[in-house]
């Protein structure tokens, strides 16, 4: 089979499309014939070695965190084990406890796009923030892969949604359900505070300022894929690092929302098994989700 592999940490030049042996499933694993695999920021961060202190890789390694694929003619989608080869290949092994059957009405590209990104929106908003009708939330990078799904989930839960985005992505963010789009080049999001919740997909200085944007008792949920500075949180708010773990129940809920029209998958770019898909993600300006179709 063909797979996108790296043999060392580094830049785009480390990615090579290679012929490798078909993996054999072990106990609790399914071998999926990959129909679609999404590209997530964690993929190129792992290639660069930015997460080597947390997830050290053995080489050679096939990257890729999620995919949708067929097993005995049935379509499944889910998330690979961080300790094994990933999904940017023609076949991939996935743990049975990290995948779900894809319902009718949802194609492979849409299902693949909803795994890591969907979980990264669902867990922070539904399980951690416990977002309620009438609350106000700020979502950073609202036009991105996670943000574009988080907007829709927050609106479904009845919240008023503010997002940071570029002027070029204003109409796109509004079309997904945002009530206010804050142009991060021109405006300070603190001018529109306070918020009941903030979803931080960026880290860095944005994370520190977001603590000041919360109401008393509010919650800032940060995704671990971004660099998060160490700083004490104010005593009257919560700051939570989200742990994004796939389960059949969580994935099944997200897929059902998509199949029923509550959640619109945002596949905006498709590639073959091609290193340029990583470049599109790494640019930092990708709208929606990038998907590879082996």
C-alpha positions as CSV (number, residue, x, y, z in Angstrom):
1,X,0.0,0.0,0.0
2,X,1.0,3.7,-0.3
3,X,1.6,5.8,2.8
4,X,2.9,9.3,3.5
5,X,5.9,8.7,5.8
6,X,8.6,10.6,7.6
7,X,12.0,9.2,8.7
8,X,13.0,12.1,10.9
9,X,11.6,15.3,12.4
10,X,11.8,18.4,10.1
11,X,10.1,20.4,7.4
12,X,7.9,19.4,4.4
13,X,10.9,17.8,2.7
14,X,10.6,14.9,5.3
15,X,7.3,13.7,3.9
16,X,7.6,11.0,1.3
17,X,4.9,8.8,-0.4
18,X,6.2,5.3,-0.1
19,X,5.1,1.7,-0.7
20,X,4.9,-0.2,2.6
21,X,3.5,-3.5,3.8
22,X,-0.1,-3.8,4.6
23,X,-0.5,-3.7,8.5
24,X,-2.1,-6.6,10.2
25,X,-4.8,-6.0,12.8
26,X,-4.2,-7.1,16.4
27,X,-6.7,-7.6,19.2
28,X,-9.2,-4.8,19.4
29,X,-8.2,-3.3,16.0
30,X,-9.9,-2.9,12.7
31,X,-8.1,-2.5,9.4
32,X,-9.9,0.2,7.3
33,X,-9.5,0.7,3.6
34,X,-9.1,4.4,3.9
35,X,-11.6,6.4,1.8
36,X,-10.8,9.8,3.3
37,X,-8.4,11.1,5.9
38,X,-8.4,14.6,7.3
39,X,-5.3,16.9,7.9
40,X,-5.1,18.4,11.4
41,X,-2.6,20.9,12.8
42,X,-1.3,18.2,15.1
43,X,0.0,16.4,12.0
44,X,2.5,19.0,10.9
45,X,3.3,19.8,14.5
46,X,4.3,16.2,15.1
47,X,6.3,16.2,11.8
48,X,8.3,19.2,13.0
49,X,8.9,17.6,16.4
50,X,7.0,20.3,18.3
51,X,5.2,17.6,20.3
52,X,8.3,15.3,20.8
53,X,8.3,15.9,24.5
54,X,4.7,14.6,24.8
55,X,4.4,12.2,21.9
56,X,7.9,11.0,20.9
57,X,7.9,9.2,17.5
58,X,9.8,6.1,16.4
59,X,10.7,6.2,12.7
60,X,9.7,5.7,10.0
61,X,6.2,6.9,10.9
62,X,3.0,7.4,9.0
63,X,1.2,10.5,10.3
64,X,-2.5,11.3,10.3
65,X,-4.9,11.2,13.3
66,X,-8.3,10.3,11.8
67,X,-10.0,8.8,8.8
68,X,-13.1,7.2,7.4
69,X,-12.8,3.8,5.7
70,X,-14.5,0.6,4.8
71,X,-14.5,-2.8,6.6
72,X,-16.5,-5.6,4.9
73,X,-18.3,-3.0,2.8
74,X,-19.4,-0.9,5.8
75,X,-18.2,2.7,6.4
76,X,-16.5,3.5,9.8
77,X,-14.7,6.6,11.0
78,X,-12.5,7.3,14.0
79,X,-9.2,8.2,15.4
80,X,-5.9,6.3,15.3
81,X,-3.7,5.4,18.3
82,X,-1.0,8.0,18.9
83,X,1.5,5.2,19.5
84,X,1.1,3.6,16.1
85,X,1.2,4.5,12.4
86,X,-1.6,6.9,11.4
87,X,-4.2,7.4,8.7
88,X,-2.4,9.1,5.8
89,X,-2.2,5.9,3.9
90,X,-4.4,3.6,1.7
91,X,-5.1,1.3,4.8
92,X,-5.0,2.2,8.5
93,X,-5.4,0.4,11.8
94,X,-7.9,1.9,14.2
95,X,-8.7,0.8,17.8
96,X,-12.3,-0.4,17.9
97,X,-12.9,1.8,21.0
98,X,-12.0,4.9,19.0
99,X,-14.3,4.6,16.0
100,X,-18.0,4.5,15.1
101,X,-20.2,3.3,12.2
102,X,-21.0,6.1,9.8
103,X,-24.7,6.6,9.4
104,X,-26.5,6.8,6.0
105,X,-26.4,10.2,4.4
106,X,-22.9,11.0,5.5
107,X,-20.0,10.4,3.0
108,X,-16.5,9.4,3.8
109,X,-14.9,12.9,3.4
110,X,-17.5,14.5,5.7
111,X,-17.1,11.7,8.3
112,X,-13.3,12.0,8.3
113,X,-13.6,15.8,8.8
114,X,-15.7,15.4,11.9
115,X,-13.5,13.1,14.0
116,X,-10.6,15.1,15.6
117,X,-12.0,18.5,14.8
118,X,-15.6,17.5,15.8
119,X,-14.4,16.0,19.1
120,X,-12.2,19.1,19.7
121,X,-15.4,21.2,19.5
122,X,-17.9,18.8,21.1
123,X,-15.9,17.9,24.3
124,X,-15.0,21.5,25.2
125,X,-18.5,23.0,24.6
126,X,-20.8,20.1,25.6
127,X,-18.9,18.3,28.3
128,X,-16.5,20.8,29.9
129,X,-18.2,24.2,29.5
130,X,-21.7,22.7,29.6
131,X,-22.8,25.5,27.4
132,X,-26.4,26.6,28.0
133,X,-29.1,28.5,26.1
134,X,-28.6,32.3,26.6
135,X,-25.0,32.1,27.5
136,X,-22.3,34.0,25.5
137,X,-19.2,32.3,24.1
138,X,-16.1,33.5,22.3
139,X,-14.5,31.1,19.9
140,X,-11.0,31.9,18.6
141,X,-10.2,31.2,14.9
142,X,-13.8,30.7,14.1
143,X,-13.2,29.9,10.4
144,X,-10.8,27.1,11.1
145,X,-11.4,23.4,11.2
146,X,-12.4,23.3,14.9
147,X,-13.9,26.8,15.0
148,X,-16.3,26.2,12.1
149,X,-17.8,23.2,13.9
150,X,-17.7,24.9,17.3
151,X,-19.8,27.8,16.0
152,X,-22.5,25.4,14.9
153,X,-22.5,23.3,18.1
154,X,-22.7,26.5,20.3
155,X,-25.6,27.8,18.2
156,X,-27.4,24.4,18.5
157,X,-27.0,24.7,22.3
158,X,-28.6,28.1,22.2
159,X,-25.6,30.3,22.9
160,X,-24.8,33.7,21.5
161,X,-21.6,33.1,19.5
162,X,-18.7,35.6,19.0
163,X,-15.7,34.6,17.0
164,X,-12.3,36.0,16.1
165,X,-11.5,35.8,12.4
166,X,-10.0,37.8,9.6
167,X,-12.2,40.2,7.6
168,X,-12.0,37.7,4.7
169,X,-13.7,35.1,6.8
170,X,-16.4,37.4,8.2
171,X,-19.3,36.3,5.9
172,X,-18.2,32.6,6.2
173,X,-18.3,32.7,10.0
174,X,-21.7,34.5,10.0
175,X,-23.1,31.9,7.6
176,X,-22.3,29.2,10.2
177,X,-24.2,31.0,13.0
178,X,-21.8,33.5,14.5
179,X,-23.6,36.6,15.9
180,X,-20.5,38.7,15.9
181,X,-17.2,38.4,14.0
182,X,-14.3,40.2,15.6
183,X,-11.5,41.1,13.1
184,X,-8.4,40.2,15.1
185,X,-6.3,42.6,12.9
186,X,-8.5,45.6,13.8
187,X,-10.4,44.9,17.1
188,X,-9.6,43.8,20.7
189,X,-12.0,41.0,21.6
190,X,-11.9,42.3,25.2
191,X,-14.1,45.2,24.1
192,X,-16.9,42.7,23.7
193,X,-16.4,40.9,27.1
194,X,-17.4,39.4,29.4
195,X,-18.1,35.9,28.2
196,X,-19.5,32.8,30.0
197,X,-17.0,30.6,28.0
198,X,-14.0,31.0,25.7
199,X,-12.7,28.3,23.4
200,X,-9.0,28.8,22.9
201,X,-7.6,27.1,19.8
202,X,-4.6,29.4,19.5
203,X,-2.7,29.5,22.8
204,X,0.2,32.0,23.4
205,X,-0.7,35.6,24.2
206,X,-4.3,35.0,23.2
207,X,-4.7,32.5,26.0
208,X,-3.5,35.0,28.6
209,X,-5.8,37.8,27.4
210,X,-8.7,35.3,27.2
211,X,-8.6,34.8,30.9
212,X,-9.6,38.5,31.3
213,X,-12.6,38.1,29.0
214,X,-14.5,35.8,31.3
215,X,-17.4,36.5,33.6
216,X,-17.1,35.5,37.2
217,X,-17.5,31.7,37.2
218,X,-16.7,31.5,33.5
219,X,-14.6,28.9,31.9
220,X,-11.7,29.0,29.4
221,X,-11.2,25.7,27.6
222,X,-7.9,25.3,25.8
223,X,-6.8,22.7,23.2
224,X,-3.5,21.1,24.0
225,X,-2.5,21.2,20.3
226,X,-1.5,24.9,20.8
227,X,1.4,26.2,22.9
228,X,-0.2,27.2,26.2
229,X,1.8,29.6,28.5
230,X,2.1,28.7,32.2
231,X,0.2,31.4,34.1
232,X,-2.1,31.2,37.1
233,X,-5.8,31.7,36.4
234,X,-7.8,34.3,38.2
235,X,-9.5,32.9,41.3
236,X,-13.0,33.4,40.0
237,X,-12.8,31.5,36.7
238,X,-11.9,28.0,35.5
239,X,-9.1,27.3,33.0
240,X,-9.3,23.7,31.6
241,X,-7.0,21.9,29.2
242,X,-9.3,19.7,27.1
243,X,-8.4,16.1,26.8
244,X,-9.6,15.0,23.4
245,X,-10.4,11.3,23.5
246,X,-12.5,9.5,20.8
247,X,-15.2,7.1,22.0
248,X,-17.9,5.4,19.9
249,X,-20.6,7.3,21.8
250,X,-19.0,10.8,21.2
251,X,-18.3,10.1,17.5
252,X,-21.8,8.6,17.1
253,X,-23.4,11.7,18.5
254,X,-21.4,14.0,16.2
255,X,-22.1,11.8,13.1
256,X,-25.9,11.8,13.9
257,X,-25.9,15.6,14.3
258,X,-24.3,15.8,10.8
259,X,-26.6,13.2,9.2
260,X,-29.7,15.1,10.6
261,X,-28.5,18.5,9.4
262,X,-27.8,20.0,12.8
263,X,-24.0,20.1,12.0
264,X,-22.7,20.9,8.5
265,X,-19.3,19.3,7.8
266,X,-16.9,21.9,6.4
267,X,-14.7,20.1,3.8
268,X,-13.2,23.0,1.9
269,X,-10.1,21.5,0.3
270,X,-9.4,18.0,-0.9
271,X,-6.0,16.4,-2.0
272,X,-4.7,13.0,-3.0
273,X,-2.1,11.5,-0.7
274,X,0.0,14.6,-1.2
275,X,2.5,16.5,1.1
276,X,1.0,19.8,-0.2
277,X,-2.1,19.1,2.0
278,X,0.2,19.7,5.0
279,X,1.4,23.0,3.6
280,X,-2.3,24.1,3.2
281,X,-2.9,23.4,6.9
282,X,0.5,24.8,8.1
283,X,-0.3,28.2,6.4
284,X,-2.6,29.0,9.3
285,X,-5.2,30.5,7.0
286,X,-7.1,27.4,6.0
287,X,-10.9,27.7,6.1
288,X,-12.8,24.7,7.3
289,X,-11.3,21.2,6.9
290,X,-8.7,19.8,4.6
291,X,-9.2,16.1,3.5
292,X,-7.0,13.7,1.6
293,X,-8.7,11.1,-0.6
294,X,-6.2,8.2,-1.1
